[in-house]
Each structure stands twice: as C-alpha cells, then as structure tokens.
C-alpha cells in the first residue's frame, strides 16, 4: 500500500522514517508498529503444586516398597506359620498354634485326639526339667531355623500327599512348599532346659502359608 507524507503529500518509501521532500517525521502505520515492537512472550508458569505432589507421591511409594521389601527379607512368608507356633508355645496359646495349621491338618490333629497341643507341651517341659524346680510358666521357647529346601513344583502335589499326609484336595491347591529344618529351644532364664531338632513342612495353599507337617 502506497504511503504519502501527511505534511507535503509526497509519496514515501515503505521504510521511510522522514519525508525526503520536507523532512517531516513519518508516523508508521499501527500494524507496522506492532511488528517492530512485538509484545514480550508470556511466561507460562508450571504448576509447582502438582510437581510437589508428584514428588511426595513418589517418595511415599519408594518408602512403602522399601519397608515391605525389608520386611520380606527379615520374615519371608513361609515363616508365618512357624512364628505362630513359636508364639503359641510362649503364650501357652493353643489358638495361635492351630492358626498355623492348614484346614485339613487341623482335622488330622483333632481326629488324633491332640486337641490341646499347649497342654501336651507343658507336660513335656515339666518332664524335660528332670525333676528340677522349674516354673513352666517361665519357660521361653525359641525356634531356630536352619536349612530349607523347596519342594519341586512338578512333584509338589504328590510329595505332599505321599510323604507328609496332606489330603489330595489340599495338595492340589498348593502352589509352593518348603521343608525347613529347625531346633525348638526351651529356656528357663539363660539356661537351656531342652533342645529338640525338628522339621517343619510349610505349604502355600490358596495364597496363604500353612504348617502342614511337624516332625
């Protein structure tokens, strides 16, 4: 579009700042001024709150994973029923011991007449004292774990049935099992009253670990 001097009317060049005829200052069209002086870019502020929340969430996840990871290393799942047996002995709590057993194993114990393992345990401890003046209620029980062997998955069901008297129905629901060697140590204060070598067989049945055999 042609431009003309507002003072003398002479035609101007596109980029002229002054009229070449009269020297008058030439005002630029509004659209050209905008092109020469573009607005400063608008800074987009990132949402700091969202970033902070994300960071906090990530820290929480890491902490949870860390805690459960450490816990699983300290006390793996297959140790749960063994710890229940230990608790039952120490608390003289038959319920805790029965809680460690699989449903079918509980039935076997009940049919054998062993309805209160704790009472039998107390009698055994008194016998272990060999006539010494020992308060049965002060006896502490520690189960010390030694070697463990995982039962081959392909032979799992049959091994549980043939060697450890697990019912066929329950054995077929098992997804893993361990044979765990251990010592049951009975103490009175700092003195060992009796130590018994034993073997636990624990199985994961319907996603939960149970004691299915105790030798």
Secondary structure as GFF3:
##gff-version 3
##sequence-region A 1 215
A	DSSP	beta_strand	3	4	.	.	.	ID=ss1
A	DSSP	beta_strand	11	12	.	.	.	ID=ss2
A	DSSP	alpha_helix	30	36	.	.	.	ID=ss3
A	DSSP	alpha_helix	48	74	.	.	.	ID=ss4
A	DSSP	three_ten_helix	77	79	.	.	.	ID=ss5
A	DSSP	alpha_helix	80	91	.	.	.	ID=ss6
A	DSSP	alpha_helix	94	100	.	.	.	ID=ss7
A	DSSP	alpha_helix	103	111	.	.	.	ID=ss8
A	DSSP	alpha_helix	117	128	.	.	.	ID=ss9
A	DSSP	three_ten_helix	136	138	.	.	.	ID=ss10
A	DSSP	beta_strand	139	150	.	.	.	ID=ss11
A	DSSP	three_ten_helix	153	155	.	.	.	ID=ss12
A	DSSP	alpha_helix	156	164	.	.	.	ID=ss13
A	DSSP	alpha_helix	168	173	.	.	.	ID=ss14
A	DSSP	beta_strand	174	188	.	.	.	ID=ss15
A	DSSP	beta_strand	191	205	.	.	.	ID=ss16
A	DSSP	beta_strand	208	214	.	.	.	ID=ss17
###
